[in-house]
Amino acid sequence: MPATTSDYNSFIMNGVDVKQGEYPWMVAVMSKVAEDSFIAWCTGFMIDRRHVVSAAHCFENTNPRRFSARIGDIYYNNGTRYDVVNIVRHASYSSPLYYDDIAILTLDRDVQLPGFNPVCLPDSELEKQSLVGSGATVVGWGASRLGGDMSLVLQQLNSVPIVSNRDCNRAFRQMRDSFSQQFPRGITAGFICAGFPEGKRDSCSGDSGGPLMVRHRNRWFVVGIVSFGYECGKPSYPGGYTRIAYYLKWIQRVLQKI
């Protein structure tokens, strides 16, 4: 996620480097700081050759000219650059809350890179599963420690246990007033949570918008979007993700309109 003063941040701690070409759908979302000068900002993933899914909270400024995308390399500054021509955030997203934390970016042209393919959205079988207890993989360019810079090389964290929304809600309720202010309805069906009870390994700043994925029928399916977490890797606090299955119809409607 971009720099923030919120208690709830998201990045990869204690992950491992991704191999070149391993996840060809990954997108480094860049933010403009000067004319033709961009810095690493958030993470995203391709769901077809033209559209990127990311987190809505990465785009408080929805002017597409403020952003670009780099695709096709594990080093975020080496990927092929694409201009962003349109940004659609979920209409119900409202900062500083994390409900409906999903956005779709349209690129200026199709991605035609060698070896490229988009990640799969949940099929009808996965859509119906809670996935609690499953091991998931999260990928991003986020910082390796709280307050650190984004990682130059794409990182992955494997076998992250998916936990129930009930347990996730119980964990964050310990934050009391802070949690109630940003999650007044608690952890709803639009979220999916995953994390190691002992902490230390987690998604963190810069990973926002990146995919939480599961392997199903020998293919990668995205089931969540990196959204929030507490102090990155804090024991007993799982990471919070936007649940893709909950927003499949919204994604389809947006793609039909743009």
Salt bridges, closest charged atoms under 4 A:
GLU35 OE1 - LYS32 NZ 3.72
ASP36 OD1 - ARG81 NH1 2.66
ASP48 OD2 - HIS51 ND1 3.00
GLU60 OE1 - ARG89 NH1 3.45
ASP83 OD1 - ARG81 NH2 3.23
ASP101 OD2 - HIS57 ND1 2.71
ASP108 OD2 - ARG109 NH1 3.15
ASP110 OD1 - ARG50 NE 2.74
ASP123 OD2 - HIS216 NE2 3.31
GLU125 OE1 - HIS216 NE2 3.69
GLU125 OE1 - ARG217 NH2 2.52
ASP167 OD1 - ARG170 NH1 2.64
GLU198 OE2 - ARG201 NH2 2.82
GLU231 OE1 - LYS234 NZ 3.79
